[in-house]
Amino acid sequence: MSTPQNSSPLPSIDQAGQGHWPLPDDGMGRLWVPHRMVYIKGENKPADTGESTCPFCGLDPADSTDDVDRLLVHRGRTCFVILNLYPYNSGHLMVLPYRHVAAYIDLTAEETAELADLTKTAIRTLTAVYGPQGFNLGINQGDIAGAGIGAHLHQHIVPRWQGDANFLPIVGHTKALPELLGDTRDRLAAAWPGATTPKDEN
Ligand SMILES: [Zn+2]
């Protein structure tokens, strides 16, 4: 690895008058994805961190009639599985507790265990339906870490295929998603072991 050309932490001004942070020559290629900022900056973000405005709260455990509209794939005892409305890829799922909780360390033992179990089942189901070659798993805890809804913890499960991160999001600010969210939900809900959520009859 070569020595960084400029180790100053201060932004510099180029000849066009644009300020920018100097990038060290560390041999690492970087892609900048400004389309993500639309999501991070918060379209459809709740006005506060309370349960009353949280899009992940308010599920009636006994009523699954809205599961299709909610893009809900599976209901567990303490956690549930739902499609991400702003997916990185087709089949981008989230596992989250019913309870409005922001920090991973505040999950109960049962929630922690079921979050892990449902993550495994989500990987198995996505593999059976879409055959991805890999996965990104992760929790962005807190707004500063990139959480879209920081007040309600959610684990991301993003299936990955060879070549899925192509030039299109960079050049066109457009993510190519080959399947509509409702269709993805129906396929995953039907393939989920012991599937109990309703299928879209439309
Ligand atoms: Zn919530």
Residues whose N, C-alpha, C, O or C-beta is under 5 A from the ligand:
A	BS01	ZN	E51 C54 F56 C57 H100 H152
